[in-house]
Structures are given as structure tokens and as C-alpha cells.
């Protein structure tokens, strides 16, 4: 996963030398007797971009993760202030400008789709629709470049051999990709 690594069996959080477990909010969750590793796994699995649960909406994602980790349909400590602080910190640490841009592009594509679905097409409006379709094509092209950059961020986790990038090095790579996307977007619309 992106910030935290969980053992292949899903039992333990793997302590890597990337400093993430030194984050005070995460330490507090791990040290709190009734929370511990299970609560930290919940935070990571529910918030991580690379979580296997990422495609579920938030409500279903929370419900499924709680069932899988705790073996029951609900978990009272989800509202615990330390868990909520851990969730907020996890979101903040992994926030990537590329994901913000993708979200913006997806919203615009949805708006275009709604516009086209509601469009009454006749000879007078056909030319306007053609202009909209050209705009959509440019938007989709830029979105494709953005998706490729997002996919590459996962491929750049290792340097040579088995050595992985540090958290800060990885963040720098993603910021560079975001700048590249912005340049591409500006070029597409000029």
C-alpha cells in the first residue's frame, strides 16, 4: 500500500524505515490499548490509494473493512477521536496533486456527459455540439496523460536493486509528475 505496509497474511503492520510509524497520530492509535494494530489497519485500508477496498464508496468500504478486520458488522471505536485524527493525518500525508487533478477532470467529464444527455440536437445546435465534442476529446486526452502519471507513481518506488525510495523522495517524484500534467494541460488548451 502507499503509506503503510501490511504483511501478506494481513496480520501485522510492517515497520519500514520510511518514518510513517513515527507520525504522532499513528503512534497514539498503536499505543492505545483498545485500538492498536487493528485500528491502524482499518485507517490504512480505508484511506490508502492502493487499498484493495479503494473502489468501494466510503460507507461500503468502512463496512467491509470492519467486517474483515473485526469480524462484525460495526465497530464502536470508529468514532474514537484518535481514530478520526489518524484518518485525517493519513489523508493529509498521502494527498497527491495528481489525484486532485483527476478528481477535477472526472467532475468535468460528468458535467459534459450530463450536458450532452440533455442536449436537444437539431441542425441549429449540431455545430455547437461538435465544439463540445472537441472539448471533451481534449479533456479525455489530458486525463489519459494524468492517469499514466498516476500509474507511474507506483512504478517508481524502487531505485536500484531492492532499495526503495524514501517517503520524501517518493513525494518529490509525484510532485514532478503533477507539474508535468499541468504543462500538458496548458499546452492542450492553447
C-alpha positions as CSV (number, residue, x, y, z in Angstrom):
1,X,0.0,0.0,0.0
2,X,1.0,3.6,-0.3
3,X,1.9,4.8,3.2
4,X,1.8,1.7,5.4
5,X,2.8,-1.9,4.6
6,X,0.7,-4.7,5.9
7,X,2.0,-8.3,6.0
8,X,0.9,-10.5,3.1
9,X,-1.2,-12.5,5.6
10,X,-2.8,-9.2,6.7
11,X,-1.9,-9.8,10.4
12,X,0.7,-7.1,11.2
13,X,1.8,-3.7,10.1
14,X,5.4,-3.9,8.7
15,X,7.7,-1.4,10.3
16,X,9.7,0.1,7.4
17,X,12.3,2.7,7.6
18,X,10.2,5.4,6.0
19,X,9.3,7.2,9.2
20,X,5.5,6.8,8.8
21,X,5.0,5.0,12.1
22,X,6.8,7.9,13.8
23,X,3.8,10.1,13.0
24,X,2.3,11.1,16.4
25,X,-1.3,10.4,15.4
26,X,-0.4,6.9,14.3
27,X,1.7,6.3,17.4
28,X,-1.2,7.2,19.6
29,X,-3.5,4.8,17.8
30,X,-1.0,2.0,18.0
31,X,-0.3,2.6,21.7
32,X,-4.0,2.9,22.8
33,X,-4.8,-0.4,24.4
34,X,-8.3,-0.8,22.8
35,X,-7.2,0.4,19.4
36,X,-3.7,-0.9,18.4
37,X,-2.7,-2.5,15.1
38,X,-6.3,-3.4,14.1
39,X,-7.4,0.2,14.3
40,X,-4.3,1.3,12.4
41,X,-5.0,-1.4,9.7
42,X,-8.6,0.0,9.5
43,X,-7.2,3.5,9.0
44,X,-4.8,2.4,6.3
45,X,-7.2,0.1,4.4
46,X,-10.0,2.7,4.5
47,X,-7.8,5.7,3.3
48,X,-5.0,4.3,1.2
49,X,-5.0,5.0,-2.5
50,X,-3.6,1.5,-3.1
51,X,-6.0,-0.3,-0.8
52,X,-7.8,-3.3,-2.2
53,X,-11.0,-1.6,-0.9
54,X,-10.5,1.7,-2.8
55,X,-13.2,1.1,-5.4
56,X,-16.0,0.9,-2.8
57,X,-17.8,4.0,-1.7
58,X,-16.8,5.2,1.7
59,X,-19.8,3.7,3.6
60,X,-19.4,0.3,1.9
61,X,-15.6,0.4,2.3
62,X,-15.9,1.1,6.0
63,X,-18.5,-1.6,6.5
64,X,-16.5,-4.2,4.5
65,X,-13.2,-3.4,6.2
66,X,-14.8,-3.6,9.7
67,X,-16.3,-6.9,8.9
68,X,-12.9,-8.3,7.6
69,X,-10.8,-6.9,10.4
70,X,-13.1,-7.2,13.4
71,X,-15.4,-10.0,12.2
72,X,-18.6,-8.0,13.0
73,X,-20.8,-5.5,11.1
74,X,-19.9,-2.4,13.1
75,X,-17.1,-1.0,15.3
76,X,-17.9,1.4,18.0
77,X,-14.4,2.9,18.1
78,X,-14.6,4.2,14.5
79,X,-15.8,7.5,16.1
80,X,-12.9,7.5,18.7
81,X,-11.0,10.8,18.5
82,X,-7.7,9.1,17.9
83,X,-9.0,7.0,15.0
84,X,-10.5,10.2,13.5
85,X,-7.2,12.0,13.9
86,X,-5.4,9.1,12.3
87,X,-7.8,9.1,9.4
88,X,-7.3,12.8,8.8
89,X,-3.5,12.6,9.1
90,X,-3.4,9.6,6.7
91,X,-5.5,11.5,4.1
92,X,-3.2,14.6,4.5
93,X,0.1,12.7,4.2
94,X,-0.9,10.8,1.1
95,X,-2.7,13.6,-0.7
96,X,-1.3,13.9,-4.1
97,X,-1.9,16.8,-6.5
98,X,-2.4,14.3,-9.3
99,X,-5.4,12.8,-7.5
100,X,-6.9,16.3,-7.0
101,X,-6.5,16.9,-10.7
102,X,-8.0,13.6,-11.7
103,X,-11.0,14.3,-9.4
104,X,-11.4,17.7,-11.2
105,X,-11.2,16.1,-14.6
106,X,-13.7,13.4,-13.7
107,X,-16.2,16.1,-12.4
108,X,-15.9,18.0,-15.7
109,X,-16.4,14.8,-17.7
110,X,-19.5,14.1,-15.7
111,X,-20.7,17.7,-16.4
112,X,-20.1,17.2,-20.2
113,X,-22.0,13.9,-20.1
114,X,-25.0,15.5,-18.4
115,X,-24.9,18.4,-20.9
116,X,-24.8,16.0,-23.9
117,X,-27.6,13.8,-22.4
118,X,-29.8,16.8,-22.0
119,X,-28.9,18.4,-25.4
120,X,-31.7,18.7,-27.9
121,X,-30.0,18.0,-31.2
122,X,-31.1,19.7,-34.4
123,X,-29.5,21.4,-37.3
124,X,-29.1,24.7,-35.4
125,X,-27.3,23.1,-32.4
126,X,-25.2,20.5,-34.3
127,X,-22.3,22.9,-34.7
128,X,-22.3,23.8,-31.0
129,X,-22.4,20.1,-30.1
130,X,-19.4,19.4,-32.4
131,X,-17.4,22.1,-30.5
132,X,-18.3,20.5,-27.2
133,X,-17.2,17.1,-28.5
134,X,-13.8,18.6,-29.5
135,X,-13.5,20.0,-25.9
136,X,-14.3,16.5,-24.5
137,X,-11.7,14.9,-26.7
138,X,-9.0,17.3,-25.4
139,X,-10.2,16.8,-21.8
140,X,-10.0,13.0,-22.2
141,X,-6.6,13.2,-23.8
142,X,-5.2,15.2,-20.9
143,X,-7.0,12.8,-18.4
144,X,-5.2,9.9,-20.1
145,X,-1.8,11.5,-19.5
146,X,-2.8,12.2,-15.9
147,X,-3.8,8.5,-15.4
148,X,-0.5,7.4,-16.9
149,X,1.4,9.6,-14.4
150,X,-0.7,8.2,-11.5
151,X,0.1,4.7,-12.7
152,X,3.9,5.6,-12.9
153,X,3.9,6.8,-9.3
154,X,3.6,3.1,-8.3
155,X,6.4,2.0,-10.6
156,X,8.9,4.5,-9.2
157,X,9.0,3.0,-5.7
158,X,12.4,1.4,-6.2
159,X,15.8,2.8,-7.1
160,X,18.3,0.1,-7.9
161,X,18.1,-3.4,-6.7
162,X,15.8,-3.8,-3.6
163,X,16.3,-0.3,-2.2
164,X,13.0,1.7,-2.1
165,X,12.6,5.4,-2.4
166,X,12.1,7.2,0.9
167,X,8.8,8.9,1.7
168,X,10.2,12.3,0.8
169,X,11.8,11.1,-2.5
170,X,8.6,9.4,-3.5
171,X,6.7,12.6,-2.7
172,X,9.1,14.7,-4.9
173,X,8.6,12.3,-7.8
174,X,4.8,12.7,-7.6
175,X,5.1,16.5,-7.4
176,X,7.2,16.5,-10.5
177,X,4.6,14.4,-12.3
178,X,1.9,16.9,-11.2
179,X,3.9,19.7,-12.8
180,X,4.3,17.7,-16.0
181,X,0.5,17.2,-16.1
182,X,-0.1,20.9,-15.6
183,X,2.2,21.8,-18.5
184,X,0.5,19.2,-20.7
185,X,-2.9,20.6,-19.8
186,X,-1.9,24.1,-20.6
187,X,-0.5,23.0,-24.0
188,X,-3.7,21.1,-24.9
189,X,-5.8,24.2,-24.4
190,X,-3.5,26.8,-26.1
